[in-house]
Amino acid sequence: MLWALALCAGVAHAHENLPASLMVQEVQDQLYSVRWRVPQTQGPAPDISPRFPSDCTPATVPSLVPAPSARLSLWQIRCTQGLPAGSRIVIEGLGATTVDALVRVEWRDGSHASAVARPRAPDVEMGHSQAQSMAVSGYFRLGAEHILSGIDHLLFVLCLVMLVPHVNALIKTITAFTVAHSVTLALAALQWVQVPLPPMEASIALSILFLARELARRNQGQSMAIRRPWAVALAFGLLHGFGFAGALAEVGLPQGDIPVALLLFNLGVEVGQLVFVSLAYPALLLWRRRPQRRLQWMSRAPVYAVGAVAGFWWLQRMLMVVGVQVS
């Protein structure tokens, strides 16, 4: 059973949904520089590419630039109509993936437009009529989707919920986790602290494996995680904050967008986390109230399942740390 779960973990990569980013900046009349970044934290980067309006033609050949955990391409395009209001940019191949793409266009007069292309809607409409920052729902939704689709973060929160004995301890523990990851998320997103993403992702997997081990041994003595789960949540929350920051740092957002993106993204993460906890905690209460109907192995099965998946992720990500590509 554990071997089957480990194989399933290979399909459920935790962060393949990190968004791509397309930055288009006007440098001369009708001439635009293009910066196309596709994250590849887990195996090869998705096969996606931007398609501009028909009046836009390449002015230079795209060149690949070395970038950590990403495929970064730079080139220039010439648009005879200058990307007016209503211009559409399509991210080809996006519909076959689970990633989003952030698109931003900047004009020489200082105006700019931002939008999000999604797998079910891979085209975005740009132009001066949209010369505003991305709508509030854009970054907020990105944060909520990142936590709800980030299986590793959810498994860590699930382990925290399983550790605490009552609701007061749960509130204290989740608050500590929130404070910790908010601090490191801000530090990383504002580029005050820079941490390589692959080792951090491996550390996050190791944190889940540690909590699974503590849960499996909870009847053998009172460890730190059992006595003070809030302290463990605080310590590991610092690691997970860097993981959350990957969703913003890896897309290369302009400095002007980072403060509002940071706030809204973090709010989205917190709302998604609260939704998950509000569903997981009542389910665990019902599970605990019927011990006479469960065999002993059924009580341990969720813990061993989480440990098996986390162990597989840790091995997989350590291969990425040492430079071995895992498809």
C-alpha positions as CSV (number, residue, x, y, z in Angstrom):
1,M,0.0,0.0,0.0
2,L,2.8,2.4,0.9
3,W,4.6,1.6,-2.4
4,A,1.4,2.4,-4.3
5,L,1.1,5.7,-2.4
6,A,4.7,6.6,-3.2
7,L,4.0,6.0,-6.9
8,C,0.9,8.2,-6.7
9,A,3.0,11.0,-5.2
10,G,5.0,11.1,-8.4
11,V,1.9,12.2,-10.3
12,A,0.8,14.7,-7.7
13,H,3.7,17.1,-7.9
14,A,3.1,19.8,-5.3
15,H,4.2,22.9,-7.1
16,E,3.7,22.4,-10.9
17,N,1.1,25.2,-10.6
18,L,3.6,28.0,-10.1
19,P,2.5,30.6,-12.6
20,A,4.5,31.5,-15.7
21,S,5.0,35.2,-16.5
22,L,5.1,37.3,-19.6
23,M,6.5,40.9,-19.3
24,V,6.2,43.1,-22.4
25,Q,7.7,46.6,-22.2
26,E,7.6,49.3,-24.8
27,V,11.2,50.6,-25.5
28,Q,10.5,52.6,-28.7
29,D,7.5,53.4,-30.9
30,Q,6.1,50.0,-32.0
31,L,9.1,48.1,-30.5
32,Y,8.6,46.0,-27.3
33,S,11.0,43.9,-25.2
34,V,9.6,40.5,-24.2
35,R,10.5,38.5,-21.1
36,W,9.0,35.0,-20.9
37,R,9.6,33.0,-17.8
38,V,8.3,29.4,-17.2
39,P,9.0,27.9,-13.8
40,Q,10.4,24.3,-13.8
41,T,10.7,23.4,-10.1
42,Q,9.6,19.8,-10.8
43,G,11.0,18.4,-14.0
44,P,11.0,20.0,-17.4
45,A,9.1,23.3,-17.9
46,P,5.7,23.1,-19.5
47,D,5.6,23.5,-23.3
48,I,3.8,26.8,-23.5
49,S,4.6,30.0,-25.4
50,P,3.0,33.4,-26.0
51,R,1.3,34.4,-29.3
52,F,0.9,38.1,-30.0
53,P,-1.5,39.9,-32.4
54,S,-0.9,39.3,-36.1
55,D,0.7,42.7,-36.6
56,C,3.5,41.8,-34.1
57,T,6.6,40.2,-35.6
58,P,9.9,39.2,-34.0
59,A,12.5,41.9,-34.2
60,T,15.2,39.7,-32.6
61,V,15.6,35.9,-32.1
62,P,14.6,34.6,-28.7
63,S,17.6,33.9,-26.5
64,L,17.6,31.6,-23.5
65,V,19.0,33.1,-20.3
66,P,20.2,31.1,-17.3
67,A,17.7,31.3,-14.5
68,P,17.3,29.3,-11.3
69,S,14.4,26.8,-11.5
70,A,13.0,28.4,-14.7
71,R,13.2,28.6,-18.4
72,L,13.8,32.3,-19.2
73,S,13.6,33.7,-22.8
74,L,14.3,37.3,-23.9
75,W,13.6,38.9,-27.3
76,Q,12.0,41.9,-29.0
77,I,8.9,42.2,-31.1
78,R,7.7,45.0,-33.4
79,C,3.9,45.8,-33.5
80,T,2.8,48.1,-36.2
81,Q,-0.4,49.0,-34.3
82,G,1.4,49.4,-31.0
83,L,-0.7,47.0,-28.9
84,P,-3.8,49.3,-28.7
85,A,-6.8,48.7,-26.5
86,G,-8.4,45.3,-27.2
87,S,-5.2,43.6,-28.3
88,R,-5.2,39.9,-27.4
89,I,-2.3,37.8,-26.3
90,V,-2.7,34.0,-26.3
91,I,-0.6,31.6,-24.3
92,E,-0.5,28.6,-26.6
93,G,-0.4,25.2,-24.9
94,L,-1.8,26.5,-21.6
95,G,-5.0,24.5,-21.9
96,A,-3.0,21.3,-21.6
97,T,-1.4,22.3,-18.3
98,T,-2.5,23.2,-14.8
99,V,-0.5,26.5,-14.6
100,D,-1.6,30.1,-14.9
101,A,0.3,32.8,-16.7
102,L,0.7,36.4,-15.5
103,V,0.8,38.9,-18.4
104,R,1.9,42.5,-18.0
105,V,2.4,45.2,-20.6
106,E,4.1,48.5,-19.9
107,W,4.1,51.5,-22.1
108,R,6.6,54.4,-22.3
109,D,4.0,56.9,-21.0
110,G,4.0,55.0,-17.6
111,S,0.7,53.2,-18.0
112,H,0.5,49.5,-17.7
113,A,-1.9,46.6,-17.8
114,S,-1.9,43.2,-16.0
115,A,-4.0,40.1,-16.4
116,V,-4.0,36.4,-15.7
117,A,-4.3,33.7,-18.4
118,R,-5.6,30.4,-17.2
119,P,-5.9,26.9,-18.7
120,R,-9.6,27.3,-19.4
121,A,-9.1,30.9,-20.7
122,P,-5.6,31.1,-22.2
123,D,-6.1,34.5,-23.9
124,V,-6.1,37.9,-22.3
125,E,-7.1,41.3,-23.6
126,M,-4.6,44.2,-23.1
127,G,-4.5,47.8,-24.0
128,H,-4.4,51.3,-22.5
129,S,-8.0,51.0,-21.6
130,Q,-6.8,48.5,-19.0
131,A,-4.0,50.7,-17.6
132,Q,-4.6,49.5,-14.0
133,S,-2.9,47.0,-11.8
134,M,-4.3,43.5,-11.9
135,A,-7.7,43.3,-10.3
136,V,-7.9,42.5,-6.6
137,S,-9.2,39.0,-7.4
138,G,-6.2,38.2,-9.5
139,Y,-3.5,38.0,-6.8
140,F,-6.0,37.0,-4.1
141,R,-7.2,34.1,-6.2
142,L,-3.7,33.1,-7.1
143,G,-2.9,32.8,-3.4
144,A,-6.0,30.8,-2.6
145,E,-5.4,28.4,-5.5
146,H,-1.8,28.0,-4.6
147,I,-2.5,26.8,-1.1
148,L,-5.5,24.6,-2.1
149,S,-3.6,23.0,-4.9
150,G,-0.3,22.8,-3.1
151,I,-0.6,19.3,-1.7
152,D,2.6,19.5,0.4
153,H,1.4,22.6,2.3
154,L,-2.0,21.0,2.8
155,L,-0.5,17.8,4.2
156,F,1.6,19.8,6.6
157,V,-1.5,21.7,7.8
158,L,-3.3,18.4,8.1
159,C,-0.6,17.0,10.3
160,L,-0.8,20.1,12.5
161,V,-4.6,19.5,12.9
162,M,-4.0,15.9,13.8
163,L,-1.4,16.9,16.4
164,V,-3.6,19.2,18.5
165,P,-6.1,17.8,21.1
166,H,-8.7,20.6,21.1
167,V,-9.8,23.7,19.3
168,N,-7.9,26.2,21.4
169,A,-4.6,24.5,20.7
170,L,-5.6,24.4,17.0
171,I,-6.2,28.1,16.9
172,K,-2.8,28.8,18.6
173,T,-1.0,26.4,16.3
174,I,-2.5,27.7,13.0
175,T,-1.9,31.3,14.2
176,A,1.8,30.5,14.8
177,F,2.1,28.9,11.3
178,T,0.4,31.9,9.7
179,V,2.6,34.4,11.4
180,A,5.8,32.5,10.6
181,H,5.1,32.0,6.9
182,S,3.8,35.5,6.5
183,V,7.1,36.9,7.7
184,T,9.3,34.8,5.4
185,L,6.9,35.3,2.5
186,A,7.3,39.1,2.9
187,L,11.1,38.9,3.2
188,A,11.4,36.7,0.1
189,A,8.9,38.5,-2.0
190,L,10.5,41.9,-1.2
191,Q,13.9,40.3,-2.0
192,W,15.3,41.1,1.4
193,V,16.2,37.4,1.8
194,Q,17.0,35.1,-1.1
195,V,16.9,31.3,-0.6
196,P,17.4,28.8,-3.4
197,L,14.1,27.1,-4.1
198,P,15.1,23.4,-4.7
199,P,16.7,23.0,-1.2
200,M,13.7,24.8,0.4
201,E,11.2,22.5,-1.3
202,A,13.2,19.5,0.0
203,S,13.1,21.0,3.5
204,I,9.3,21.5,3.2
205,A,8.9,17.8,2.3
206,L,11.2,16.9,5.3
207,S,9.0,19.0,7.6
208,I,5.9,16.9,6.6
209,L,7.9,13.7,7.1
210,F,8.9,14.9,10.6
211,L,5.3,15.6,11.6
212,A,4.2,12.2,10.3
213,R,6.9,10.5,12.4
214,E,5.8,12.4,15.5
215,L,2.2,11.4,14.9
216,A,3.2,7.7,14.5
217,R,5.1,7.9,17.8
218,R,2.7,10.0,19.8
219,N,1.9,7.1,22.2
220,Q,5.5,6.4,22.9
221,G,6.3,9.7,24.8
222,Q,5.6,13.4,24.8
223,S,7.9,14.9,22.2
224,M,8.3,18.6,21.5
225,A,5.7,18.4,18.6
226,I,3.1,16.9,20.9
227,R,3.8,19.2,23.9
228,R,4.1,22.4,21.9
229,P,2.7,22.0,18.4
230,W,2.5,25.8,18.1
231,A,6.3,26.0,18.4
232,V,6.8,23.4,15.7
233,A,4.3,25.2,13.5
234,L,6.2,28.5,14.1
235,A,9.6,27.0,13.2
236,F,8.5,25.1,10.1
237,G,6.2,27.9,9.0
238,L,9.3,29.9,8.2
239,L,10.3,27.3,5.7
240,H,6.8,27.2,4.1
241,G,6.8,31.0,3.8
242,F,9.7,30.7,1.4
243,G,7.8,28.0,-0.5
244,F,4.8,30.4,-0.8
245,A,7.1,33.1,-2.0
246,G,8.1,30.9,-4.9
247,A,4.7,31.6,-6.5
248,L,5.6,35.3,-6.6
249,A,9.3,35.3,-6.9
250,E,9.5,32.7,-9.7
251,V,7.2,34.8,-12.0
252,G,9.5,37.9,-11.8
253,L,6.9,40.5,-11.0
254,P,7.9,44.1,-11.4
255,Q,8.9,45.9,-8.2
256,G,5.9,48.2,-8.4
257,D,3.5,45.2,-8.2
258,I,5.2,43.3,-5.4
259,P,3.6,45.1,-2.3
260,V,0.0,44.8,-3.5
261,A,0.7,41.3,-4.9
262,L,2.2,40.3,-1.5
263,L,-0.7,41.5,0.5
264,L,-3.4,40.0,-1.7
265,F,-1.5,36.7,-2.3
266,N,-1.0,36.2,1.4
267,L,-4.7,37.0,2.1
268,G,-5.6,34.4,-0.5
269,V,-3.3,31.8,1.2
270,E,-4.9,32.5,4.6
271,V,-8.4,32.1,3.3
272,G,-7.6,28.9,1.5
273,Q,-5.9,27.6,4.6
274,L,-8.9,28.4,6.8
275,V,-11.2,26.7,4.3
276,F,-9.1,23.5,4.5
277,V,-8.9,23.6,8.3
278,S,-12.6,24.2,8.6
279,L,-13.2,21.0,6.6
280,A,-10.4,18.8,8.1
281,Y,-11.0,19.5,11.8
282,P,-14.7,18.4,12.0
283,A,-13.8,15.3,9.9
284,L,-11.1,14.4,12.4
285,L,-13.4,14.9,15.3
286,L,-15.9,12.5,13.8
287,W,-13.0,10.0,13.2
288,R,-11.8,10.2,16.8
289,R,-15.2,9.8,18.3
290,R,-15.7,6.3,16.9
291,P,-12.5,4.4,18.0
292,Q,-14.4,1.2,18.8
293,R,-15.4,0.8,15.2
294,R,-11.8,1.1,13.9
295,L,-9.0,-1.4,13.7
296,Q,-5.6,-0.2,15.0
297,W,-4.1,-0.3,11.5
298,M,-6.9,2.0,10.2
299,S,-6.0,4.6,12.8
300,R,-2.4,4.6,11.6
301,A,-3.1,4.4,7.9
302,P,-3.5,8.2,7.3
303,V,-0.3,8.9,9.2
304,Y,1.7,6.3,7.2
305,A,0.2,7.5,4.0
306,V,1.3,11.1,4.6
307,G,4.7,9.8,5.7
308,A,5.1,7.7,2.5
309,V,4.2,10.6,0.2
310,A,6.4,13.1,2.1
311,G,9.3,10.7,2.0
312,F,8.9,10.2,-1.7
313,W,8.8,14.0,-2.3
314,W,11.9,14.5,-0.1
315,L,13.9,12.0,-2.2
316,Q,12.6,13.4,-5.4
317,R,13.5,17.0,-4.5
318,M,16.9,16.0,-3.2
319,L,17.6,14.8,-6.7
320,M,16.7,18.2,-8.0
321,V,19.0,19.8,-5.4
322,V,22.0,17.8,-6.7
323,G,21.0,18.6,-10.3
324,V,19.3,15.4,-11.4
325,Q,16.2,16.2,-13.5
326,V,13.1,14.2,-12.5
327,S,10.3,13.9,-15.0
